[in-house]
Amino acid sequence: MADPMAGFPPRFLRTPEAARFLGLSGRTLEKHRTYGTGPRYSKLGGRVVYALTDLQA
């Protein structure tokens, strides 16, 4: 079965949206970044973003 998101750019969420998506607090995600655990994140223009695909995994 083909991926329905194929051909679209990856979708990124900022920390508050990612936390809501995962059912966590934003502070919990910040702690995970500090300790090197949790979902993979990137920085775009100095802002922390999470790829939707990384959050789903």
C-alpha positions as CSV (number, residue, x, y, z in Angstrom):
1,M,0.0,0.0,0.0
2,A,1.3,3.4,-0.9
3,D,2.1,6.0,1.7
4,P,-0.7,8.7,1.5
5,M,1.9,11.4,2.6
6,A,4.3,10.5,-0.2
7,G,5.1,13.5,-2.3
8,F,4.3,16.0,0.5
9,P,7.0,17.7,2.5
10,P,7.3,16.4,6.1
11,R,5.1,18.1,8.6
12,F,6.7,19.6,11.7
13,L,5.2,20.5,15.0
14,R,6.5,22.9,17.6
15,T,6.9,21.8,21.2
16,P,3.4,22.7,22.4
17,E,1.7,20.9,19.5
18,A,4.0,17.9,19.7
19,A,3.3,17.6,23.5
20,R,-0.5,17.7,22.8
21,F,-0.1,15.1,20.1
22,L,1.8,12.8,22.5
23,G,-0.4,13.5,25.5
24,L,2.5,15.0,27.4
25,S,3.3,18.4,28.8
26,G,5.7,20.7,27.0
27,R,8.0,20.6,30.0
28,T,8.3,16.8,29.7
29,L,9.5,17.2,26.1
30,E,12.0,19.8,27.1
31,K,13.4,17.4,29.8
32,H,13.6,14.7,27.2
33,R,15.7,17.0,25.0
34,T,17.9,17.9,27.9
35,Y,18.6,14.2,28.8
36,G,18.9,13.1,25.2
37,T,15.8,10.8,25.4
38,G,12.4,11.1,23.7
39,P,11.6,11.8,20.1
40,R,14.1,13.2,17.6
41,Y,13.9,16.9,17.1
42,S,15.4,19.5,14.8
43,K,16.0,23.2,15.0
44,L,14.7,25.4,12.2
45,G,15.7,29.0,12.5
46,G,16.4,28.6,16.2
47,R,13.0,26.9,16.9
48,V,12.7,23.4,18.1
49,V,10.4,21.3,15.8
50,Y,9.4,17.7,15.8
51,A,8.7,15.8,12.5
52,L,5.2,14.2,12.7
53,T,6.7,10.9,11.5
54,D,9.1,10.8,14.4
55,L,6.3,11.4,16.9
56,Q,4.3,8.6,15.4
57,A,7.2,6.2,15.7
